[in-house]
Amino acid sequence: RRTSSYHHSCSRFPNSDLMAMPEKNGSTIGYVARNFLLCLFVFTTVLFALSCYFVLRSTAHNRFLSSTFQSKSFARDPSLKDDCRCVEDEKRRGPLKVFMYDMDPEFHFGLLNWKPEGGGSVWPDVHKFIPPYPGGLNLQHSIEYWLTLDLLASEYPNGPRPIAAKRVYNSTEADVIFVPFFSSLSYNRFSKVNPHQKTSRNKDLQGKLVAFLTAQEEWKRSGGRDHVVLAHHPNSMLDARNKLFPAIFILSDFGRYPPTVANVEKDVIAPYKHVIKTYQNDTSGFDSRPILLYFQGAIYRKDGGFVRQELFYLLQDEKDVHFSFGSVRNGGINKASQGMHNSKFCLNIAGDTPSSNRLFDAIASHCVPVIISDDIELPFEDVIDYSEFSVFVRTSDALKENFLVNLIRGITKEEWTRMWNRLKEVEKFYEFHFPSRFDDAVQMIWQAIARKVPSVKMRIHKSRRYSGSVSDAGKESRWSSLIPRSFW
């Protein structure tokens, strides 16, 4: 019965599972085979990717990983040489180390009628007496006076202030060599030739200065490249500048210097000392300053100063613009102070040279400067953004009719207030004090000099590449007719 039932079932259900069993076994084998091939493909792909990763990692290890960890440990290791940039950056955080020549007082405080007592030190004891500097317009170029005083004060221990530069007595330890010649004062007071003289005292001092410096071992060692020479007045050092050009000059601008003698890469632009009164406790505002645009000074100038005359003709009839001739005589400084304190914007126009003291008078007055001087270089511009508190106008645009007044009138109250607030924040960078204060003009100048030190060292090191070689002697004889021997 079972057999008959079986055959009966098969006859009734010819397509039943029992009849299809061989086909199902074949499908199962194919499914397993496909899964196996898929797994094999995934496995080989992952293996290939891992192989590529480890090969690339092994070849890139030194370039990315090792250098990263090595540089960190290199910067922390005090036993390594200090010519590493990381360590050099650490050094720059401390005071600039300055060696100052003990020059005869005729070059510095002797120009202020100061004399050593009983043949003593060539320097005054600044704790007891500070020789006064002449006032008026002399003050605007008094940079040399403030820097020298600051160096003398840095010698006293336990000073109640942070210092940006410290005097050292071993020149080989110094970052720079300071030349204490009051060149601007020398020009202002002693550039005229007296009847009994063949040359002026100013010219004689420059000749003595060149002879002194080029004879010093420090000058010969560096070719003068690490020396700091002050020539802030545009007419100071007229006779010596071409002979001392490897040095770092402290200048007000580059207006009367060829680029081979002075340039922004090598030298430092320092601010004028403003001559008008600082606006203390300034509670003014946009609406309480009735004058839109202010200028008072010499109008007819030579060289780049022609723009003053042209602007005078363009602006003289504008009711809310003050543009007039002025000088320090007859209370001119007080009038300028009052005028700037009551003005929203103050013009700083190129004169005989690209810069003028009006920029710093404007900053002290919290009067937003309008700078019209295409070739101007500004103090500390590598760390200060002047566009935050100044308006810059190209000369060609300023001389277009109605361009300047329309531009200034288009500045909103909110924009002006933002610049006015910024002026009150940055004004400390342009104030001169003794003793110097944190980030005042004196310390900012030292910091600007410190930022030149790495490039100075690079120039000195490059100059020594072939020193002492046979070809070096030929080089000297070849160029000696063009360059003074003191520079080799």
The 8 nearest C-alpha neighbors of each residue, nearest first, counted from 0:
[[1, 3, 2, 4, 5, 6, 7, 8],
 [0, 2, 4, 3, 5, 6, 7, 8],
 [3, 1, 5, 4, 0, 6, 7, 8],
 [2, 4, 0, 6, 5, 1, 7, 8],
 [3, 5, 7, 1, 2, 6, 0, 8],
 [6, 4, 2, 8, 7, 3, 1, 9],
 [7, 5, 9, 3, 8, 4, 10, 2],
 [8, 6, 4, 10, 5, 9, 3, 11],
 [7, 9, 11, 5, 10, 6, 12, 4],
 [10, 8, 6, 12, 13, 11, 7, 5],
 [9, 11, 7, 8, 12, 13, 6, 5],
 [10, 12, 8, 9, 7, 13, 6, 14],
 [13, 11, 9, 15, 14, 10, 8, 7],
 [12, 14, 9, 10, 15, 11, 18, 8],
 [15, 13, 12, 18, 16, 19, 17, 9],
 [14, 16, 12, 18, 17, 13, 19, 9],
 [17, 15, 19, 18, 20, 14, 23, 12],
 [16, 18, 15, 20, 19, 14, 9, 21],
 [17, 19, 16, 15, 20, 14, 13, 9],
 [20, 18, 16, 22, 17, 21, 23, 15],
 [21, 19, 23, 22, 17, 18, 16, 24],
 [20, 22, 24, 23, 19, 25, 18, 17],
 [23, 21, 25, 19, 20, 24, 26, 27],
 [24, 22, 26, 20, 25, 21, 27, 19],
 [23, 25, 27, 21, 22, 26, 28, 20],
 [24, 26, 22, 28, 23, 27, 29, 21],
 [27, 25, 29, 23, 28, 24, 30, 22],
 [28, 26, 30, 24, 29, 25, 31, 23],
 [27, 29, 25, 31, 26, 30, 32, 24],
 [30, 28, 32, 26, 27, 31, 33, 25],
 [31, 29, 27, 33, 32, 28, 26, 34],
 [32, 30, 34, 28, 33, 29, 35, 27],
 [31, 33, 29, 35, 30, 34, 28, 36],
 [32, 34, 36, 30, 35, 31, 37, 29],
 [35, 33, 37, 31, 36, 32, 38, 30],
 [34, 36, 32, 38, 33, 37, 39, 31],
 [35, 37, 39, 33, 34, 38, 40, 32],
 [38, 36, 34, 40, 39, 35, 33, 41],
 [39, 37, 41, 35, 40, 36, 42, 34],
 [38, 40, 36, 42, 37, 41, 35, 43],
 [39, 41, 37, 43, 38, 42, 44, 36],
 [42, 40, 44, 38, 39, 43, 45, 37],
 [41, 43, 39, 45, 44, 40, 38, 46],
 [42, 44, 46, 40, 45, 41, 47, 39],
 [45, 43, 41, 47, 46, 42, 40, 48],
 [46, 44, 48, 42, 47, 43, 49, 41],
 [45, 47, 43, 49, 44, 48, 42, 50],
 [46, 48, 50, 44, 45, 49, 43, 51],
 [49, 47, 45, 51, 50, 46, 44, 52],
 [50, 48, 52, 46, 51, 47, 45, 53],
 [49, 51, 47, 53, 48, 52, 46, 54],
 [50, 52, 54, 48, 49, 53, 55, 47],
 [53, 51, 49, 55, 50, 54, 56, 48],
 [52, 54, 56, 50, 55, 51, 57, 49],
 [53, 55, 51, 57, 56, 52, 50, 58],
 [56, 54, 58, 52, 57, 53, 59, 51],
 [57, 55, 53, 59, 54, 58, 60, 52],
 [56, 58, 54, 55, 60, 59, 53, 61],
 [57, 59, 55, 56, 60, 54, 61, 62],
 [60, 58, 56, 62, 57, 61, 55, 63],
 [61, 59, 64, 57, 62, 63, 58, 56],
 [62, 60, 65, 59, 63, 64, 66, 58],
 [61, 63, 59, 60, 66, 64, 65, 58],
 [64, 62, 60, 61, 66, 65, 59, 67],
 [65, 63, 60, 67, 66, 61, 62, 68],
 [64, 66, 61, 67, 68, 69, 63, 60],
 [65, 67, 69, 64, 68, 63, 70, 62],
 [68, 66, 64, 65, 69, 70, 63, 71],
 [67, 69, 71, 65, 70, 66, 72, 64],
 [68, 70, 66, 72, 71, 67, 65, 73],
 [69, 71, 73, 67, 72, 68, 66, 74],
 [72, 70, 68, 73, 74, 69, 75, 67],
 [71, 73, 75, 69, 74, 70, 76, 68],
 [74, 72, 70, 76, 71, 75, 69, 79],
 [73, 75, 71, 72, 85, 76, 86, 70],
 [74, 76, 72, 73, 77, 71, 86, 70],
 [75, 77, 73, 78, 74, 79, 72, 71],
 [78, 76, 79, 75, 74, 80, 86, 81],
 [77, 79, 76, 80, 81, 75, 73, 74],
 [80, 78, 77, 76, 81, 73, 83, 74],
 [81, 79, 82, 83, 78, 77, 86, 76],
 [80, 82, 83, 86, 87, 79, 84, 77],
 [81, 83, 80, 84, 87, 86, 85, 79],
 [84, 82, 81, 86, 85, 87, 80, 74],
 [83, 85, 87, 86, 88, 82, 81, 74],
 [86, 84, 88, 83, 87, 74, 89, 73],
 [85, 87, 89, 88, 83, 84, 81, 74],
 [86, 88, 84, 90, 89, 85, 83, 81],
 [89, 87, 91, 85, 86, 90, 84, 92],
 [88, 90, 86, 87, 91, 92, 85, 93],
 [91, 89, 87, 92, 88, 93, 86, 94],
 [90, 92, 88, 93, 89, 87, 95, 94],
 [93, 91, 90, 89, 94, 88, 95, 87],
 [92, 94, 91, 90, 95, 163, 89, 164],
 [95, 93, 164, 163, 165, 96, 162, 92],
 [94, 96, 164, 165, 163, 97, 449, 93],
 [97, 95, 173, 174, 165, 164, 166, 94],
 [98, 96, 166, 173, 175, 167, 176, 165],
 [97, 99, 176, 167, 170, 173, 166, 168],
 [100, 98, 177, 176, 97, 178, 101, 166],
 [99, 101, 102, 178, 98, 177, 179, 176],
 [102, 100, 99, 103, 121, 122, 179, 104],
 [103, 101, 100, 104, 106, 121, 179, 107],
 [102, 104, 105, 106, 121, 101, 107, 109],
 [105, 103, 109, 107, 106, 108, 121, 102],
 [106, 104, 109, 103, 107, 110, 108, 102],
 [107, 105, 180, 104, 103, 181, 109, 110],
 [106, 108, 181, 104, 180, 109, 105, 110],
 [109, 107, 111, 110, 104, 113, 112, 105],
 [108, 110, 105, 104, 113, 112, 111, 107],
 [111, 109, 108, 112, 107, 105, 106, 185],
 [110, 112, 108, 109, 113, 130, 132, 131],
 [113, 111, 109, 110, 114, 108, 130, 105],
 [112, 114, 109, 111, 108, 130, 115, 110],
 [115, 113, 109, 116, 112, 104, 108, 121],
 [116, 114, 119, 118, 121, 120, 117, 113],
 [115, 117, 118, 119, 114, 120, 123, 121],
 [116, 118, 119, 115, 120, 114, 121, 123],
 [119, 117, 116, 115, 120, 121, 114, 122],
 [120, 118, 117, 116, 115, 121, 122, 123],
 [121, 119, 122, 115, 118, 123, 116, 124],
 [120, 122, 104, 115, 103, 119, 101, 123],
 [123, 121, 120, 124, 115, 104, 108, 101],
 [124, 122, 125, 128, 121, 129, 115, 120],
 [123, 125, 126, 127, 128, 122, 129, 151],
 [124, 126, 128, 129, 127, 123, 152, 151],
 [127, 125, 124, 128, 129, 152, 123, 155],
 [126, 128, 125, 124, 129, 123, 130, 152],
 [129, 127, 125, 124, 126, 130, 123, 131],
 [128, 130, 125, 131, 123, 127, 124, 126],
 [129, 131, 128, 132, 113, 111, 108, 123],
 [132, 130, 129, 133, 111, 134, 128, 113],
 [131, 133, 134, 130, 111, 138, 144, 141],
 [134, 132, 137, 131, 138, 135, 111, 136],
 [135, 133, 138, 137, 132, 136, 274, 139],
 [136, 134, 137, 138, 133, 274, 327, 139],
 [135, 137, 138, 139, 134, 274, 327, 140],
 [138, 136, 135, 139, 134, 140, 133, 141],
 [137, 139, 141, 136, 140, 134, 135, 272],
 [138, 140, 272, 271, 137, 136, 141, 273],
 [141, 139, 138, 142, 232, 231, 271, 137],
 [140, 142, 138, 144, 143, 139, 137, 145],
 [143, 141, 144, 145, 140, 146, 231, 272],
 [144, 142, 146, 141, 145, 181, 147, 229],
 [143, 145, 147, 142, 141, 146, 148, 181],
 [146, 144, 148, 142, 147, 143, 149, 441],
 [145, 147, 149, 143, 148, 144, 441, 142],
 [148, 146, 150, 149, 144, 145, 143, 151],
 [149, 147, 151, 145, 150, 146, 152, 144],
 [148, 150, 146, 152, 147, 151, 145, 153],
 [149, 151, 153, 147, 152, 148, 166, 165],
 [150, 152, 148, 149, 153, 154, 147, 125],
 [151, 153, 149, 154, 150, 155, 148, 125],
 [154, 152, 150, 165, 151, 155, 149, 166],
 [155, 153, 152, 151, 156, 166, 165, 150],
 [154, 156, 153, 152, 158, 157, 151, 126],
 [157, 155, 158, 154, 153, 152, 159, 160],
 [158, 156, 159, 155, 160, 154, 153, 161],
 [157, 159, 156, 160, 155, 153, 161, 152],
 [160, 158, 157, 161, 156, 434, 162, 436],
 [161, 159, 158, 162, 436, 437, 435, 434],
 [162, 160, 437, 163, 159, 436, 158, 435],
 [161, 163, 164, 160, 94, 153, 165, 442],
 [162, 164, 94, 442, 95, 445, 446, 161],
 [165, 163, 95, 94, 162, 96, 445, 97],
 [166, 164, 96, 153, 97, 94, 95, 150],
 [165, 167, 97, 150, 98, 96, 153, 154],
 [168, 166, 98, 97, 169, 96, 165, 173],
 [169, 167, 98, 170, 166, 99, 172, 173],
 [168, 170, 171, 172, 167, 173, 98, 97],
 [169, 171, 173, 172, 98, 168, 217, 167],
 [170, 172, 169, 173, 174, 217, 98, 168],
 [173, 171, 170, 169, 174, 96, 167, 168],
 [174, 172, 96, 170, 97, 175, 171, 98],
 [173, 175, 96, 97, 95, 452, 172, 176],
 [176, 174, 225, 97, 173, 226, 177, 98],
 [175, 177, 226, 98, 97, 99, 227, 225],
 [178, 176, 99, 227, 226, 98, 179, 175],
 [177, 179, 228, 180, 227, 100, 99, 176],
 [180, 178, 177, 107, 181, 147, 100, 106],
 [179, 181, 106, 107, 182, 178, 229, 143],
 [182, 180, 107, 184, 143, 183, 185, 106],
 [181, 183, 185, 180, 184, 235, 230, 186],
 [184, 182, 186, 232, 185, 235, 181, 187],
 [183, 185, 187, 186, 182, 181, 188, 137],
 [184, 186, 182, 189, 183, 201, 188, 187],
 [185, 187, 190, 183, 184, 189, 235, 188],
 [186, 188, 184, 185, 183, 189, 190, 137],
 [189, 187, 185, 186, 184, 190, 191, 201],
 [188, 190, 201, 185, 186, 200, 191, 187],
 [189, 191, 186, 201, 199, 188, 200, 187],
 [192, 190, 189, 199, 193, 188, 200, 201],
 [193, 191, 199, 198, 196, 194, 190, 197],
 [192, 194, 196, 195, 191, 199, 197, 198],
 [195, 193, 196, 192, 197, 191, 198, 199],
 [194, 196, 193, 197, 192, 198, 199, 200],
 [197, 195, 193, 198, 194, 192, 199, 200],
 [198, 196, 199, 195, 192, 193, 194, 200],
 [199, 197, 196, 192, 202, 200, 203, 193],
 [200, 198, 192, 201, 202, 190, 191, 203],
 [199, 201, 203, 202, 189, 204, 190, 198],
 [202, 200, 190, 189, 204, 199, 185, 203],
 [201, 203, 205, 199, 204, 200, 206, 198],
 [204, 202, 200, 206, 205, 201, 207, 199],
 [203, 205, 207, 201, 206, 202, 208, 200],
 [204, 206, 208, 202, 207, 203, 239, 209],
 [205, 207, 203, 209, 208, 204, 210, 202],
 [208, 206, 204, 210, 205, 209, 211, 203],
 [207, 209, 205, 211, 206, 210, 204, 212],
 [210, 208, 212, 206, 211, 207, 213, 205],
 [211, 209, 207, 208, 213, 212, 214, 206],
 [212, 210, 208, 214, 209, 213, 207, 215],
 [213, 211, 209, 215, 214, 210, 208, 218],
 [212, 214, 215, 210, 485, 211, 218, 209],
 [213, 215, 212, 211, 210, 216, 218, 219],
 [216, 214, 217, 218, 212, 213, 219, 211],
 [215, 217, 219, 218, 220, 214, 213, 212],
 [216, 218, 220, 215, 219, 221, 170, 223],
 [219, 217, 223, 222, 215, 220, 216, 221],
 [220, 218, 222, 216, 217, 221, 215, 213],
 [219, 221, 217, 218, 222, 216, 223, 215],
 [222, 220, 223, 218, 219, 224, 459, 225],
 [221, 223, 486, 219, 218, 224, 220, 487],
 [224, 222, 218, 221, 246, 226, 225, 245],
 [223, 225, 246, 245, 222, 221, 226, 455],
 [224, 226, 175, 223, 176, 246, 455, 221],
 [227, 225, 176, 246, 223, 224, 175, 177],
 [226, 228, 247, 177, 178, 246, 176, 248],
 [229, 227, 248, 178, 247, 249, 226, 230],
 [228, 230, 249, 248, 231, 143, 227, 182],
 [231, 229, 250, 235, 232, 182, 249, 236],
 [232, 230, 250, 251, 140, 229, 249, 233],
 [231, 233, 183, 235, 234, 230, 140, 251],
 [234, 232, 235, 231, 255, 251, 230, 252],
 [235, 233, 232, 237, 236, 186, 183, 255],
 [234, 236, 232, 183, 237, 230, 186, 182],
 [237, 235, 239, 240, 238, 230, 182, 234],
 [238, 236, 235, 239, 240, 234, 241, 202],
 [237, 239, 236, 240, 205, 202, 241, 206],
 [240, 238, 236, 242, 241, 205, 237, 243],
 [239, 241, 243, 242, 236, 244, 237, 238],
 [240, 242, 244, 239, 243, 260, 238, 237],
 [243, 241, 239, 240, 244, 209, 483, 238],
 [244, 242, 240, 241, 245, 246, 239, 223],
 [243, 245, 260, 246, 241, 240, 242, 261],
 [246, 244, 224, 223, 243, 247, 222, 260],
 [247, 245, 224, 226, 223, 244, 227, 243],
 [248, 246, 227, 266, 226, 228, 265, 249],
 [247, 249, 228, 266, 229, 250, 227, 246],
 [250, 248, 229, 267, 230, 268, 231, 228],
 [251, 249, 231, 268, 252, 230, 269, 248],
 [250, 252, 231, 268, 269, 270, 232, 354],
 [253, 251, 250, 254, 354, 376, 268, 353],
 [254, 252, 256, 255, 261, 262, 251, 250],
 [255, 253, 352, 252, 256, 353, 233, 374],
 [256, 254, 253, 233, 257, 352, 234, 252],
 [255, 257, 253, 254, 261, 258, 260, 259],
 [256, 258, 259, 260, 261, 255, 253, 262],
 [259, 257, 261, 262, 260, 256, 253, 263],
 [258, 260, 257, 261, 262, 244, 256, 241],
 [261, 259, 244, 258, 257, 256, 241, 262],
 [262, 260, 258, 259, 256, 257, 266, 253],
 [263, 261, 258, 264, 265, 266, 260, 253],
 [262, 264, 266, 265, 267, 261, 268, 376],
 [265, 263, 262, 266, 451, 267, 261, 454],
 [266, 264, 263, 262, 247, 261, 451, 267],
 [265, 267, 247, 248, 263, 262, 264, 249],
 [268, 266, 249, 269, 250, 248, 448, 447],
 [267, 269, 378, 250, 251, 249, 252, 377],
 [268, 270, 378, 251, 250, 267, 249, 444],
 [271, 269, 378, 272, 251, 429, 268, 359],
 [270, 272, 139, 356, 273, 140, 269, 359],
 [273, 271, 139, 138, 274, 270, 140, 431],
 [272, 274, 360, 359, 275, 271, 139, 356],
 [273, 275, 272, 139, 276, 360, 138, 136],
 [276, 274, 336, 332, 273, 360, 277, 333],
 [275, 277, 336, 278, 274, 363, 364, 333],
 [276, 278, 363, 279, 364, 275, 360, 336],
 [277, 279, 364, 281, 363, 276, 280, 340],
 [278, 280, 281, 277, 276, 364, 282, 363],
 [281, 279, 282, 278, 283, 277, 423, 364],
 [280, 282, 279, 283, 278, 365, 284, 364],
 [283, 281, 280, 284, 279, 287, 278, 285],
 [284, 282, 281, 287, 288, 285, 286, 341],
 [283, 285, 287, 286, 288, 282, 416, 419],
 [284, 286, 287, 288, 412, 343, 416, 283],
 [285, 287, 284, 288, 289, 283, 412, 343],
 [288, 286, 284, 285, 283, 289, 341, 342],
 [287, 289, 341, 342, 286, 285, 290, 343],
 [288, 290, 287, 341, 342, 291, 286, 319],
 [291, 289, 342, 319, 288, 292, 341, 320],
 [290, 292, 343, 319, 320, 342, 344, 289],
 [291, 293, 344, 320, 345, 290, 321, 342],
 [294, 292, 345, 321, 346, 322, 320, 342],
 [295, 293, 322, 346, 321, 345, 323, 296],
 [294, 296, 323, 325, 324, 322, 293, 335],
 [297, 295, 325, 324, 326, 298, 294, 323],
 [296, 298, 324, 299, 325, 300, 326, 295],
 [299, 297, 307, 308, 324, 300, 296, 311],
 [298, 300, 308, 297, 307, 305, 301, 304],
 [301, 299, 304, 305, 350, 351, 298, 302],
 [300, 302, 304, 351, 305, 303, 299, 350],
 [301, 303, 304, 351, 305, 300, 352, 350],
 [304, 302, 305, 351, 350, 349, 301, 352],
 [303, 305, 350, 300, 306, 349, 351, 301],
 [306, 304, 307, 303, 308, 300, 301, 302],
 [305, 307, 309, 304, 308, 310, 303, 349],
 [308, 306, 310, 298, 305, 309, 304, 311],
 [307, 309, 311, 306, 310, 298, 305, 299],
 [310, 308, 306, 312, 311, 307, 313, 305],
 [311, 309, 313, 307, 312, 308, 314, 306],
 [310, 312, 308, 314, 309, 313, 315, 307],
 [311, 313, 310, 309, 315, 314, 308, 316],
 [312, 314, 310, 311, 315, 309, 400, 316],
 [315, 313, 311, 317, 316, 312, 310, 320],
 [314, 316, 311, 312, 317, 313, 322, 320],
 [315, 317, 314, 318, 313, 320, 312, 319],
 [318, 316, 320, 314, 315, 319, 321, 313],
 [317, 319, 320, 316, 321, 315, 314, 290],
 [320, 318, 290, 291, 317, 321, 292, 289],
 [321, 319, 292, 317, 318, 291, 293, 290],
 [320, 322, 293, 294, 292, 323, 319, 290],
 [323, 321, 294, 295, 293, 320, 315, 311],
 [324, 322, 295, 321, 325, 294, 296, 298],
 [323, 325, 296, 295, 297, 298, 322, 326],
 [324, 326, 296, 295, 297, 331, 323, 327],
 [327, 325, 328, 331, 296, 297, 324, 332],
 [328, 326, 331, 332, 330, 329, 325, 135],
 [327, 329, 331, 326, 330, 332, 325, 135],
 [330, 328, 331, 327, 326, 332, 334, 333],
 [329, 331, 333, 332, 328, 334, 327, 326],
 [330, 332, 327, 334, 328, 326, 329, 333],
 [333, 331, 335, 327, 334, 330, 275, 336],
 [334, 332, 336, 335, 330, 331, 337, 275],
 [335, 333, 331, 337, 336, 332, 338, 330],
 [334, 336, 338, 332, 333, 337, 339, 331],
 [337, 335, 333, 339, 275, 334, 338, 276],
 [336, 338, 340, 334, 335, 339, 333, 341],
 [337, 339, 335, 341, 336, 340, 334, 342],
 [340, 338, 342, 341, 336, 337, 364, 335],
 [339, 341, 337, 364, 338, 342, 336, 366],
 [342, 340, 288, 338, 339, 290, 289, 337],
 [343, 341, 290, 288, 339, 344, 340, 291],
 [342, 344, 291, 366, 288, 367, 290, 292],
 [343, 345, 367, 292, 366, 342, 368, 291],
 [346, 344, 293, 368, 292, 366, 369, 367],
 [345, 347, 369, 294, 368, 293, 348, 370],
 [346, 348, 370, 358, 357, 369, 371, 368],
 [349, 347, 371, 372, 346, 370, 350, 307],
 [348, 350, 353, 372, 304, 354, 303, 352],
 [351, 349, 304, 352, 303, 300, 353, 348],
 [350, 352, 304, 302, 301, 303, 300, 349],
 [351, 353, 254, 350, 354, 349, 303, 255],
 [354, 352, 349, 375, 372, 374, 254, 350],
 [355, 353, 352, 349, 375, 252, 251, 350],
 [354, 356, 357, 358, 349, 350, 353, 347],
 [355, 357, 358, 359, 271, 273, 360, 354],
 [358, 356, 360, 359, 355, 347, 361, 346],
 [357, 359, 361, 356, 360, 347, 368, 362],
 [360, 358, 362, 361, 273, 357, 356, 363],
 [359, 361, 357, 273, 363, 358, 362, 275],
 [360, 362, 364, 366, 358, 359, 363, 357],
 [361, 363, 359, 365, 364, 360, 426, 422],
 [362, 364, 277, 360, 361, 365, 426, 359],
 [365, 363, 361, 278, 366, 362, 340, 277],
 [366, 364, 362, 363, 422, 419, 361, 367],
 [365, 367, 361, 364, 344, 343, 345, 368],
 [366, 368, 344, 389, 345, 365, 343, 388],
 [369, 367, 345, 389, 344, 346, 370, 361],
 [368, 370, 390, 346, 347, 345, 391, 389],
 [371, 369, 347, 391, 368, 372, 390, 348],
 [372, 370, 348, 392, 394, 393, 347, 391],
 [371, 373, 349, 375, 374, 353, 348, 370],
 [372, 374, 375, 393, 371, 394, 353, 349],
 [375, 373, 372, 353, 376, 254, 253, 349],
 [374, 376, 353, 372, 373, 354, 377, 252],
 [377, 375, 252, 374, 378, 268, 354, 253],
 [376, 378, 380, 375, 379, 268, 270, 269],
 [379, 377, 268, 269, 380, 270, 376, 267],
 [378, 380, 381, 382, 383, 377, 447, 268],
 [381, 379, 383, 382, 378, 377, 384, 385],
 [380, 382, 379, 383, 384, 378, 447, 377],
 [381, 383, 380, 379, 384, 447, 378, 385],
 [384, 382, 380, 379, 381, 385, 378, 425],
 [383, 385, 386, 387, 380, 382, 381, 388],
 [386, 384, 387, 389, 388, 383, 380, 390],
 [385, 387, 389, 388, 384, 390, 391, 418],
 [388, 386, 385, 384, 418, 389, 421, 417],
 [387, 389, 418, 386, 385, 421, 422, 367],
 [390, 388, 368, 386, 385, 367, 369, 387],
 [389, 391, 369, 370, 368, 386, 392, 388],
 [392, 390, 370, 369, 371, 389, 393, 386],
 [393, 391, 371, 370, 397, 394, 390, 396],
 [392, 394, 396, 395, 371, 373, 397, 391],
 [393, 395, 397, 396, 371, 398, 392, 373],
 [394, 396, 393, 398, 397, 399, 392, 373],
 [397, 395, 393, 394, 398, 399, 402, 392],
 [396, 398, 394, 403, 399, 395, 402, 393],
 [399, 397, 396, 395, 394, 400, 310, 309],
 [400, 398, 396, 402, 397, 401, 395, 403],
 [399, 401, 402, 398, 313, 403, 397, 396],
 [402, 400, 404, 403, 405, 399, 313, 406],
 [403, 401, 405, 399, 400, 404, 406, 397],
 [404, 402, 406, 397, 405, 401, 407, 396],
 [405, 403, 407, 406, 401, 402, 408, 314],
 [404, 406, 408, 402, 403, 407, 401, 409],
 [405, 407, 403, 409, 404, 408, 402, 410],
 [408, 406, 404, 409, 410, 405, 403, 291],
 [409, 407, 405, 410, 406, 404, 411, 291],
 [408, 410, 406, 407, 405, 411, 404, 412],
 [411, 409, 408, 407, 414, 415, 412, 406],
 [412, 410, 414, 413, 409, 415, 408, 416],
 [411, 413, 415, 414, 416, 285, 410, 286],
 [412, 414, 416, 411, 415, 417, 410, 418],
 [415, 413, 417, 411, 416, 412, 410, 418],
 [414, 416, 412, 418, 417, 413, 419, 411],
 [417, 415, 419, 413, 418, 414, 412, 420],
 [416, 418, 414, 420, 415, 419, 413, 421],
 [419, 417, 388, 421, 415, 420, 416, 387],
 [420, 418, 416, 422, 421, 417, 365, 415],
 [419, 421, 417, 423, 422, 418, 416, 424],
 [420, 422, 418, 424, 423, 419, 388, 417],
 [423, 421, 419, 425, 424, 420, 365, 388],
 [422, 424, 420, 421, 426, 425, 365, 419],
 [423, 425, 421, 422, 426, 420, 427, 428],
 [426, 424, 422, 427, 423, 428, 421, 429],
 [425, 427, 428, 423, 429, 424, 422, 362],
 [428, 426, 430, 429, 439, 425, 424, 438],
 [427, 429, 439, 440, 426, 425, 430, 438],
 [430, 428, 440, 427, 426, 439, 270, 431],
 [429, 431, 440, 427, 439, 428, 432, 426],
 [432, 430, 440, 441, 439, 429, 272, 433],
 [433, 431, 435, 434, 430, 436, 441, 439],
 [434, 432, 435, 149, 431, 145, 148, 436],
 [433, 435, 432, 436, 149, 152, 160, 148],
 [434, 436, 433, 432, 441, 149, 439, 442],
 [437, 435, 439, 438, 434, 432, 160, 442],
 [436, 438, 439, 161, 442, 435, 160, 162],
 [439, 437, 442, 443, 428, 436, 440, 427],
 [438, 440, 428, 436, 427, 442, 441, 430],
 [439, 441, 429, 428, 443, 430, 431, 442],
 [442, 440, 444, 443, 439, 431, 435, 146],
 [441, 443, 445, 438, 444, 163, 439, 440],
 [442, 444, 440, 446, 445, 441, 438, 439],
 [445, 443, 447, 441, 446, 442, 440, 448],
 [446, 444, 442, 448, 447, 443, 163, 449],
 [445, 447, 449, 443, 448, 444, 442, 450],
 [448, 446, 444, 450, 449, 445, 443, 379],
 [449, 447, 445, 451, 446, 450, 444, 267],
 [450, 448, 446, 452, 451, 447, 445, 95],
 [449, 451, 447, 448, 452, 446, 453, 454],
 [452, 450, 448, 449, 454, 453, 455, 447],
 [451, 453, 455, 449, 454, 450, 456, 174],
 [454, 452, 456, 455, 451, 457, 450, 449],
 [455, 453, 457, 456, 452, 451, 458, 265],
 [456, 454, 452, 458, 457, 453, 451, 225],
 [457, 455, 459, 453, 454, 458, 460, 452],
 [456, 458, 454, 460, 455, 459, 461, 453],
 [459, 457, 461, 455, 456, 460, 462, 454],
 [458, 460, 456, 462, 457, 461, 221, 455],
 [459, 461, 457, 463, 462, 458, 456, 464],
 [462, 460, 458, 463, 464, 459, 457, 456],
 [461, 463, 459, 460, 464, 458, 465, 466],
 [462, 464, 466, 460, 461, 465, 459, 467],
 [465, 463, 461, 462, 466, 460, 467, 468],
 [466, 464, 468, 463, 471, 467, 462, 470],
 [467, 465, 463, 468, 464, 471, 462, 472],
 [466, 468, 465, 471, 469, 472, 470, 463],
 [469, 467, 471, 470, 465, 466, 472, 464],
 [468, 470, 471, 472, 467, 473, 465, 466],
 [471, 469, 473, 472, 468, 474, 465, 467],
 [472, 470, 474, 468, 473, 469, 466, 465],
 [473, 471, 475, 474, 470, 469, 476, 468],
 [472, 474, 470, 476, 471, 475, 477, 469],
 [475, 473, 471, 477, 472, 476, 478, 470],
 [476, 474, 472, 477, 473, 478, 479, 471],
 [475, 477, 479, 473, 474, 478, 472, 480],
 [476, 478, 474, 475, 479, 473, 480, 472],
 [477, 479, 481, 480, 475, 476, 482, 474],
 [480, 478, 476, 482, 481, 475, 477, 484],
 [479, 481, 478, 482, 477, 483, 476, 484],
 [482, 480, 479, 478, 483, 477, 484, 476],
 [481, 483, 479, 480, 478, 484, 486, 485],
 [484, 482, 485, 486, 479, 481, 480, 242],
 [485, 483, 486, 487, 479, 482, 475, 480],
 [484, 486, 483, 487, 213, 219, 222, 214],
 [485, 487, 222, 484, 483, 482, 223, 219],
 [486, 485, 484, 222, 219, 475, 483, 482]]
